[in-house]
Structures are given as C-alpha cells and as structure tokens.
Amino acid sequence: MQKLKTLALASLIFGATVSTVLGQQAAKNTFVNKDNVALGGYDVVAYFTQNEAVRGNKKFAINHGGATYWFTDLENKTKFESNPEQFLPQFGGYCAFAVAMKGAKVPSDPRTFKLHDGKLYLFFNDYYEGAPFNTIIPWNADEVAMLKKAKNNWKKM
C-alpha cells in the first residue's frame, strides 16, 4: 500500500513539474538553473572528494556541454577539466528516480545525492502538498531495478 501511495504521489509531482523543467533547460540534457548553472552551483568534484554537496564559486567556473559548472577551488576545476566524464552526474543531473519511473526530466536537489559504483546520482527532495517527499527513499528500496529502468529510459530521452 505504501509503495502504491509513493508511486501515485511521484506521478502527480512529475506530471506537474515536467513542463517547468523543460522551460528552464538551457543545455539539452543537463539540468541547469535560469543562469545556465548546473547543480545549482554545487561542485561536482566535491561529491567525490569530500562525499558531500559543497557549493562552488563562480570565479572557478567553466562551461562544459552547454552548462556552466562552479568549483570550490582551482584544484577541483582542474580535476574536472582533465576528465569531466568521471564527475558528471548521471542523467544530466535530473532526478534519477523520475528518469526511472516516468522517463521524465525532473529537477533534483543537489544536496540529495548518492555515489554508486563511482557514479553520481541526484534526487528530488522537496515538499509536495505540504508533505516531504524524498525520491532517494524509494530508489534505495529497489536500486537495482531502478537503475536498470533509468538507464533504459535515459537512452530514449
């Protein structure tokens, strides 16, 4: 019953937000804000080196694939420049759960992330109709199946 309730709620959220997300999207397959900054300015390298979401600084910014990435320092910027594919979030930084369950590009919260097999995954984590909804919870409940669905869906998106 709880699983059905979660999926129904997810369906409502994703249906309501897809049009908003597409309006904000500047880089074709990367979730960016209105200023074309990926991950809300969080440093993609810091997820791997510090295992936490750390806000970058626009003075250490670079453009990659049509999106601007911010870094905390020159060292992280240089690491990214030498091998961007190692650090880029999966599914363009969109919510991994939404990609899996709806084949939809839904905004993620860059503070809600998971490193799995050397890859960065981001998740929607916000309030919906006054109740908290964190998509990493249903993702973790069936990660193997979710990951398989997300990878298959992303190929079509």
C-alpha positions, -999 to 999 in steps of 0.1 A, spaced: 0 0 0 28 25 9 46 17 -24 14 24 -44 9 57 -24 46 67 -31 42 59 -68 9 78 -71 25 108 -54 55 106 -76 33 105 -107 15 137 -96 47 156 -89 64 145 -121 34 154 -142 32 189 -127 69 197 -129 80 184 -163 68 215 -182 86 238 -158 118 218 -160 118 219 -198 113 257 -197 144 260 -175 166 237 -196 193 255 -215 218 227 -221 200 199 -239 205 171 -215 217 189 -184 195 203 -157 205 240 -152 190 270 -134 179 302 -151 215 313 -153 226 281 -171 245 269 -140 244 231 -134 236 216 -100 226 249 -86 263 258 -84 274 228 -63 309 215 -71 307 181 -89 342 171 -79 335 177 -42 308 150 -42 336 125 -49 365 140 -29 345 151 2 314 129 -1 292 159 4 274 186 -15 296 217 -14 287 250 -31 312 261 -57 323 296 -65 315 313 -98 351 326 -100 361 289 -106 335 283 -134 338 265 -167 314 257 -195 310 221 -204 284 207 -228 264 240 -228 262 242 -190 283 262 -165 298 243 -136 312 260 -105 340 247 -83 352 254 -48 388 260 -60 412 258 -89 423 222 -79 387 209 -84 382 228 -116 414 213 -130 404 178 -120 371 182 -138 388 197 -169 411 167 -171 383 141 -170 348 156 -170 331 122 -176 344 109 -143 325 136 -124 294 145 -144 261 134 -127 241 106 -143 210 115 -163 222 151 -167 217 159 -130 180 153 -132 162 132 -106 173 96 -111 140 83 -97 120 103 -121 140 91 -151 135 55 -139 98 57 -130 84 82 -156 111 87 -182 109 124 -172 134 151 -166 125 164 -132 146 188 -111 168 174 -84 181 188 -52 219 188 -55 221 182 -17 203 149 -21 228 126 -38 243 92 -39 276 78 -51 272 43 -65 299 24 -84 318 56 -90 288 75 -104 269 105 -91 231 103 -88 208 131 -78 173 131 -64 142 152 -60 138 162 -23 112 188 -15 77 193 -2 46 182 -22 12 192 -9 27 201 25 45 167 30 81 159 25 89 137 -5 125 124 -10 129 102 -40 161 86 -28 140 66 -4 120 46 -30 152 45 -51 171 28 -23 143 3 -17 149 -12 -52 181 3 -65 190 -25 -89 156 -23 -107 155 15 -106 190 18 -121 182 -6 -149 149 13 -157 166 47 -155 194 37 -179 169 23 -204 147 53 -202 176 78 -205 187 63 -238 153 72 -252 152 108 -238 
